Amino acid sequence: MADKKNVQPLYQGPGRSTFSGRLGFVLSAAGSAVGLGNIWRFPYLAAKYGGGIFLLVYLILMLTFGYTMIMAETALGRMTKKSPVGAYQHFGKTGFLKFGGWINAIIPILIVPYYSVIGGWVLKYLFEYVIGNTQAVAADGYFGGFITQAAPVELFFVLFSLANIVTIYMGVQNGIERVSKAMMPLLVILAIFVAAYSVTRPGAMEGVKYFLVPNFEHFSWMTVVSAMGQMFYSLSIAMGILVTFGSYMKNELDVEKSTTQVEIFDTGIAILAGLMIIPAVFAFNGGDPNTLKAGPSLMFITLPQVFASMGLGRLGGIMFFLLVLFAALTSAIALTESAVSTFEDELGWDRKKASIMMGVVIIGLGTLSTFGYSIWSSFTIIGMQILDFFDFLTNSVMMPIAAFCNCVLIVKVITLVRLDAEIEQSSEFKRKPIFHICIRYVAPLFTAIILASSVASAFGLLTL
């Protein structure tokens, strides 16, 4: 380990907020990672691309590609004590450094509005279960009917957004850290209870076997590509979040140990989500492949039908959608904090002004997404509804480009020697050889593959 007296961070930053300690960072970073991507996207991708073999590939990628990217971004943030734009431009004002910083900063600004719309959907379903409408939400056409009504969707979207903005306004320790410390343990407890409830249903063990036992006959190249894409959703890679949270990290905190704990937390929740959803669908209809591969409708249509058919379905629905709400809110908070931090650093705004401005952006762009399924449903962009287009633009195009820029920044501009020194002032850096190989070769290649395959799929040139 490097001598702490001889290796200092590049920039301390005047009066910058910090997490109180490792627990605050880990739970906040895990909260950013554990979101809707874990709860519904991971299970349906696992079901679609081979169950256990998808899980095996994902775990391998998590320990290599995923580990490398979260280590790199967290260390970059702590090294510079800046959000993405400032972190990049600390090393110069060239076109690449300006572009790389701003694309990392813009991504969360574009994601959080439509993400909050989906958070509003979750809040609506939780409300319906609380008041006892278990059978109503399971009825055919309920979900489609709800999202086409502009006023109710807007109401729950605004309520979700207000909870997010109020948390951000309260600051790093009093807002983000405090909410994460309360919500994340509850999220784990709820996940364990719902998973236990799901796997004990009659017929559910076939779903457990499908999800956990690798079958190499189900392996295909798309298993790898899909697992790589899921890494971005699941770990908050290339969204500016980890750079921002890293900038709030105290210099003495062990970067490698902290990010490893985030890996474990995030992967554990993803596995629990698979155990919540896949066995429940097997118990409900014998594991119909078309049902398992249904994407978002799996959470908002199929699972309510599962709860309606089971004993204690109302309680199951409350616990599940409360869990999803916590996951959605912690991720939305992290996305918003990254944007607010950029406003503070680059525009010199105080937290109050930056939080209010981000609230305006969320409500404005989010309203476009709510209307995209109702009064503006006939309007599409390259064949996509407004919400789907923002999702495609950020997750399938901008995030791979941002991740590629992060790799170039670290290898070519900062250099691995300087980044190693930053990490080793507080960490043993046990996986340094893996990190070096991945950041030089594996991560740039994978990001290029994800970008090419996603764009090809969007234009009908490839079926994912």
LINVENJO-V604307 format. One record per pair of residues at least 6 apart in sequence whose C-alpha atoms are under 8 Angstrom apart, sorted by the first residue. I is the first residue (numbers start at 1). J is the second residue. D is the distance in Angstrom with one decimal. If there is no record, write none. Layout:
((I,J,D) (I,J,D))
//
This chain:
((1,424,5.2) (1,425,6.4) (1,426,7.4) (1,427,6.6) (1,428,5.4) (1,429,7.9) (2,421,6.6) (2,424,5.3) (2,425,5.1) (2,426,7.9) (3,425,6.3) (4,425,5.0) (4,426,7.3) (7,421,6.6) (7,422,7.0) (7,425,6.3) (8,422,7.4) (8,425,7.8) (9,78,7.3) (9,79,4.9) (9,80,6.8) (9,251,7.6) (9,422,6.6) (10,79,5.6) (10,80,5.6) (11,79,6.7) (11,80,5.0) (11,81,5.9) (12,80,7.1) (12,81,5.9) (13,81,6.0) (13,82,7.6) (16,81,7.8) (16,248,7.2) (17,172,6.5) (17,173,7.9) (17,248,5.9) (18,172,6.8) (18,173,7.2) (18,247,7.7) (18,248,4.1) (18,249,5.8) (18,250,6.6) (19,25,6.0) (19,172,6.7) (19,173,5.9) (19,177,7.1) (19,248,5.8) (19,249,6.0) (19,250,7.2) (20,173,6.8) (21,249,7.7) (21,250,7.3) (21,253,7.3) (22,253,6.3) (22,254,7.9) (22,258,6.5) (24,173,8.0) (24,177,5.5) (24,180,7.7) (24,181,7.0) (25,177,7.5) (25,245,7.2) (25,249,7.0) (25,258,7.6) (26,258,6.0) (26,259,7.2) (26,261,6.7) (26,262,5.8) (27,177,7.5) (27,180,5.8) (27,181,6.2) (27,184,6.6) (27,262,7.6) (28,176,6.8) (28,177,5.9) (28,180,5.4) (28,181,7.6) (28,330,7.7) (28,334,7.6) (29,242,7.1) (29,245,7.1) (29,262,6.6) (29,334,7.7) (30,262,5.2) (30,263,8.0) (30,265,6.4) (30,266,6.1) (31,180,6.3) (31,184,6.6) (31,327,6.8) (31,330,4.9) (31,331,5.7) (31,334,7.5) (32,235,7.7) (32,236,6.5) (32,241,7.6) (32,330,5.7) (32,331,4.0) (32,332,7.4) (32,333,7.4) (32,334,5.1) (32,335,7.3) (33,233,7.6) (33,234,5.4) (33,235,4.6) (33,236,5.1) (33,266,6.3) (33,331,6.5) (34,234,6.5) (34,235,7.5) (34,266,5.7) (34,269,7.1) (34,270,7.9) (34,327,5.7) (34,328,7.9) (34,330,7.7) (34,331,6.7) (35,234,7.4) (35,324,7.4) (35,327,4.4) (35,328,4.9) (35,329,7.8) (35,330,7.3) (35,331,5.5) (36,324,7.0) (36,327,6.6) (36,328,5.7) (37,230,7.5) (37,233,5.4) (37,234,5.7) (38,233,7.8) (38,234,5.9) (38,266,7.9) (38,269,6.9) (38,270,4.9) (38,273,6.7) (39,269,7.9) (39,270,6.6) (39,273,5.2) (39,274,7.7) (39,324,6.8) (40,273,7.4) (40,295,7.3) (40,296,6.7) (40,298,7.3) (40,299,6.3) (41,230,7.8) (41,295,6.7) (41,296,7.4) (42,230,6.9) (42,270,6.5) (42,273,7.7) (42,274,7.1) (43,270,7.7) (43,273,6.5) (43,274,4.7) (43,277,6.7) (43,278,6.7) (44,292,5.9) (44,293,5.3) (44,294,7.0) (44,295,5.8) (44,298,7.6) (45,226,7.2) (45,227,8.0) (45,293,7.1) (45,295,7.9) (46,52,7.5) (46,54,5.5) (46,55,6.6) (46,211,7.2) (46,274,7.8) (47,211,7.2) (47,278,7.3) (47,289,7.7) (47,292,5.9) (47,293,6.3) (48,289,7.5) (48,292,7.0) (48,293,5.2) (49,218,7.1) (49,219,7.4) (49,220,7.8) (49,222,7.3) (49,223,5.3) (49,226,7.9) (50,214,7.8) (50,215,7.2) (50,218,4.8) (50,219,6.3) (50,223,7.3) (51,210,5.5) (51,211,4.4) (51,212,6.9) (51,213,7.6) (51,214,6.9) (51,215,7.8) (52,209,7.9) (52,210,6.1) (52,211,4.6) (52,212,4.5) (52,213,4.6) (52,214,3.8) (52,215,6.4) (53,213,7.3) (53,214,4.2) (53,215,5.7) (53,216,6.3) (53,218,6.9) (53,219,6.4) (53,223,8.0) (54,214,7.7) (54,219,7.6) (54,223,5.9) (54,224,7.6) (54,227,6.9) (55,211,7.4) (55,212,7.2) (55,214,7.7) (56,214,6.9) (57,223,7.6) (57,224,6.6) (57,227,6.9) (58,224,7.8) (58,227,5.3) (58,228,7.4) (58,231,7.9) (59,267,7.9) (61,227,7.7) (61,228,7.1) (61,231,7.9) (62,231,7.2) (62,263,7.4) (64,434,6.6) (64,435,7.4) (64,438,6.8) (65,438,6.2) (65,442,7.1) (65,443,6.0) (66,231,6.4) (66,235,7.2) (67,259,7.6) (67,260,7.4) (67,263,7.2) (67,435,7.7) (68,434,7.8) (68,435,5.2) (68,438,6.5) (68,439,6.5) (68,443,8.0) (69,237,6.6) (69,403,7.8) (69,439,7.6) (69,443,7.8) (70,235,7.4) (70,237,6.5) (70,242,6.8) (70,259,6.8) (71,255,7.3) (71,256,6.8) (71,259,6.4) (72,406,7.9) (72,410,7.6) (73,242,5.6) (73,243,4.9) (73,246,7.3) (73,406,7.6) (74,242,5.2) (74,243,5.1) (74,244,7.8) (74,245,7.0) (74,246,4.3) (74,247,7.5) (74,255,7.4) (75,243,7.5) (75,246,6.3) (75,255,7.0) (75,419,7.2) (75,422,6.9) (75,423,6.4) (76,87,7.0) (76,243,6.1) (76,246,7.1) (76,247,7.8) (76,419,7.7) (77,83,6.7) (77,84,7.6) (77,87,6.6) (77,242,7.2) (77,243,4.2) (77,244,5.8) (77,245,7.0) (77,246,4.3) (77,247,4.2) (77,248,7.8) (78,243,7.5) (78,246,4.7) (78,247,4.3) (78,248,7.0) (78,249,6.0) (78,250,7.6) (78,251,7.1) (79,247,7.3) (79,422,6.4) (80,86,7.8) (80,87,5.5) (80,90,7.2) (80,247,6.8) (81,87,7.3) (81,246,7.5) (81,247,4.2) (81,248,6.9) (82,243,7.6) (82,244,6.6) (82,247,5.5) (82,345,7.2) (83,105,7.8) (83,240,7.2) (83,243,6.0) (83,244,4.6) (83,247,6.8) (83,338,7.0) (83,341,6.1) (83,342,5.7) (83,345,7.1) (84,101,5.0) (84,102,7.1) (84,104,6.1) (84,105,5.8) (84,240,5.7) (84,243,6.1) (84,244,6.8) (84,342,7.2) (85,98,7.0) (85,100,7.7) (85,101,4.0) (85,102,5.4) (85,104,7.6) (85,105,6.5) (85,342,7.0) (85,346,7.5) (86,101,7.1) (86,345,7.1) (86,346,7.2) (87,101,7.1) (87,243,7.9) (88,97,5.4) (88,98,7.0) (88,100,6.9) (88,101,5.2) (88,409,7.7) (89,97,5.8) (89,98,6.4) (89,101,7.1) (91,97,7.6) (91,413,7.4) (91,414,7.5) (97,409,7.9) (100,402,6.3) (100,405,5.6) (100,406,7.3) (103,398,7.1) (103,402,6.1) (104,238,6.1) (104,239,5.6) (104,240,5.0) (104,399,7.7) (104,402,5.7) (105,239,7.1) (105,240,5.7) (105,338,7.2) (105,339,6.5) (105,342,6.8) (106,339,7.5) (107,239,5.7) (107,240,7.6) (107,394,6.0) (107,398,7.0) (107,399,7.3) (108,239,5.7) (108,240,7.1) (108,241,7.9) (108,335,5.1) (108,336,6.8) (108,338,6.9) (108,339,6.3) (109,335,7.4) (109,336,7.1) (109,339,5.8) (109,358,7.9) (109,361,7.8) (109,362,7.9) (110,365,7.9) (110,390,7.1) (110,394,7.2) (111,335,7.6) (111,390,7.1) (111,391,7.1) (111,394,6.8) (112,332,5.9) (112,335,6.1) (112,336,6.6) (112,362,6.7) (113,361,7.4) (113,362,4.4) (113,363,6.8) (113,364,7.9) (113,365,5.7) (113,366,4.3) (114,365,7.3) (114,366,5.1) (114,369,6.0) (114,387,5.9) (114,390,7.4) (114,391,7.8) (115,328,8.0) (115,332,7.1) (116,157,6.1) (116,160,6.5) (116,161,6.1) (116,328,8.0) (116,332,6.9) (116,362,7.9) (116,366,7.1) (117,153,7.6) (117,154,7.8) (117,156,7.9) (117,157,5.0) (117,366,6.2) (117,369,7.1) (117,370,6.6) (118,157,7.6) (119,157,6.8) (119,160,6.3) (119,325,6.7) (119,328,5.9) (119,329,7.1) (120,153,6.9) (120,154,8.0) (120,155,8.0) (120,156,4.6) (120,157,4.1) (120,158,7.5) (120,159,7.3) (120,160,5.6) (121,147,8.0) (121,153,7.0) (121,156,6.9) (121,157,7.3) (122,321,6.3) (122,324,7.0) (122,325,6.1) (123,156,6.5) (123,160,7.3) (123,321,7.6) (123,325,6.5) (124,156,6.3) (125,137,7.5) (125,321,6.9) (126,317,7.3) (126,318,5.8) (126,321,5.3) (126,322,6.4) (128,134,7.2) (128,137,7.3) (129,314,5.9) (129,315,7.9) (129,317,6.1) (129,318,5.6) (130,314,7.7) (130,318,6.3) (132,314,6.7) (134,304,7.4) (134,307,7.5) (134,308,5.9) (134,313,7.1) (134,314,5.6) (134,317,7.6) (135,305,7.9) (135,308,5.6) (136,142,7.4) (137,143,7.3) (137,301,7.9) (137,304,6.4) (137,305,8.0) (138,301,6.6) (138,302,7.8) (138,304,4.9) (138,305,4.7) (138,308,6.4) (139,305,7.5) (142,301,8.0) (143,300,6.6) (143,301,6.6) (146,152,7.5) (146,153,7.2) (147,153,6.2) (147,370,7.5) (147,373,6.2) (147,374,6.9) (148,371,7.9) (148,373,5.2) (148,374,4.1) (148,375,7.7) (149,374,5.9) (150,370,6.4) (150,371,6.0) (150,374,5.7) (150,375,7.0) (153,370,6.4) (154,367,6.8) (154,370,6.4) (157,366,7.9) (158,363,7.0) (160,329,7.7) (161,359,7.5) (161,362,7.4) (161,363,7.6) (162,359,7.9) (164,329,6.6) (164,332,6.7) (164,333,5.5) (164,336,7.9) (165,333,7.6) (165,336,7.8) (165,355,6.5) (165,356,7.7) (165,358,8.0) (165,359,6.3) (167,175,4.8) (167,176,6.2) (167,179,7.5) (167,333,7.3) (168,175,6.0) (168,176,6.5) (168,333,6.6) (168,336,7.3) (168,337,6.3) (168,355,6.7) (169,175,7.2) (169,351,6.5) (169,352,6.1) (169,355,5.8) (170,176,7.7) (171,351,7.6) (176,333,7.0) (176,334,7.8) (179,330,7.9) (180,330,6.7) (183,326,6.2) (183,330,7.9) (184,326,7.6) (186,323,8.0) (187,323,5.4) (187,326,6.5) (187,327,7.2) (188,269,7.2) (190,319,6.3) (190,320,7.3) (190,323,6.0) (191,269,7.3) (191,272,6.3) (191,273,7.1) (191,276,7.6) (191,320,7.6) (191,323,6.8) (192,272,6.9) (194,276,6.0) (194,316,6.8) (194,319,6.9) (194,320,6.5) (195,272,6.1) (195,273,7.2) (195,275,5.4) (195,276,4.2) (195,277,7.9) (196,276,7.6) (197,276,7.9) (197,316,7.9) (198,204,7.1) (198,275,7.1) (198,276,5.4) (198,277,7.3) (198,279,6.2) (198,280,5.2) (199,205,6.3) (199,208,7.0) (199,275,6.7) (199,276,7.2) (199,279,5.7) (199,280,6.9) (201,280,7.2) (201,283,6.2) (202,283,5.9) (203,279,7.8) (203,282,6.5) (203,283,4.6) (203,286,7.3) (204,279,4.5) (204,280,6.1) (204,281,7.8) (204,282,5.5) (204,283,4.6) (205,279,6.5) (206,279,7.0) (206,282,6.8) (207,278,5.6) (207,279,4.1) (207,280,7.6) (207,281,7.7) (207,282,5.4) (207,283,7.7) (207,287,7.0) (208,275,6.6) (208,278,7.2) (208,279,5.6) (211,274,7.1) (211,275,7.7) (211,278,7.2) (222,464,6.8) (225,449,7.5) (225,450,6.6) (225,453,7.9) (226,464,7.8) (228,446,7.2) (228,450,7.1) (229,450,6.2) (231,237,7.5) (232,238,7.2) (232,395,7.7) (232,399,7.6) (233,395,7.6) (234,266,7.2) (235,263,7.8) (235,266,7.2) (236,242,7.2) (237,399,7.7) (237,403,7.2) (238,399,5.3) (238,400,7.3) (238,402,5.5) (238,403,5.1) (238,406,7.9) (239,335,7.5) (239,399,6.8) (239,402,7.9) (240,338,6.0) (241,334,6.3) (241,335,6.2) (241,337,7.6) (241,338,5.2) (244,337,7.9) (244,338,5.7) (244,341,7.1) (245,338,7.9) (251,425,8.0) (251,426,7.2) (252,425,7.6) (252,426,5.5) (253,426,6.1) (254,423,7.9) (254,426,5.0) (254,427,4.9) (255,423,6.3) (255,426,6.9) (255,427,6.2) (256,423,7.5) (256,427,6.1) (256,428,7.7) (256,429,6.2) (257,427,7.4) (277,303,7.5) (278,287,7.7) (278,292,7.1) (279,287,7.9) (280,303,7.8) (280,306,6.9) (281,287,5.7) (281,288,7.8) (281,291,7.8) (281,292,7.1) (281,302,7.7) (281,303,7.5) (281,306,7.0) (282,288,7.3) (284,306,5.8) (284,309,7.7) (291,298,7.1) (291,302,7.4) (292,298,7.0) (304,317,7.1) (306,313,7.9) (307,313,4.3) (307,314,6.9) (307,316,6.5) (307,317,6.3) (308,314,7.5) (336,358,7.2) (339,358,7.3) (340,351,7.3) (340,354,5.4) (340,355,6.1) (340,358,6.7) (341,354,7.9) (343,349,6.2) (343,354,5.8) (344,350,5.9) (344,351,6.7) (344,354,6.4) (368,386,7.0) (368,387,7.9) (369,386,5.4) (369,387,4.8) (370,387,7.8) (371,377,7.0) (372,378,8.0) (372,379,7.2) (372,385,5.9) (372,386,5.3) (372,387,6.8) (373,385,7.2) (377,385,7.0) (379,385,6.9) (379,386,7.8) (380,386,6.4) (381,389,6.6) (382,389,8.0) (396,450,7.3) (396,451,6.1) (396,454,5.6) (396,455,7.0) (397,451,5.8) (397,454,7.5) (397,455,7.2) (400,447,5.0) (400,448,6.9) (400,450,6.7) (400,451,5.8) (401,447,7.2) (401,448,7.9) (401,451,7.5) (403,444,7.8) (403,447,6.8) (404,443,7.5) (404,444,5.4) (404,447,6.2) (404,448,7.6) (407,439,5.9) (407,440,7.2) (407,443,7.3) (407,444,6.6) (409,415,7.9) (410,416,6.5) (410,419,7.3) (411,439,7.3) (411,440,6.6) (416,436,7.6) (423,429,6.9) (453,462,7.0) (456,462,5.4) (457,463,5.7) (457,464,6.4))
//
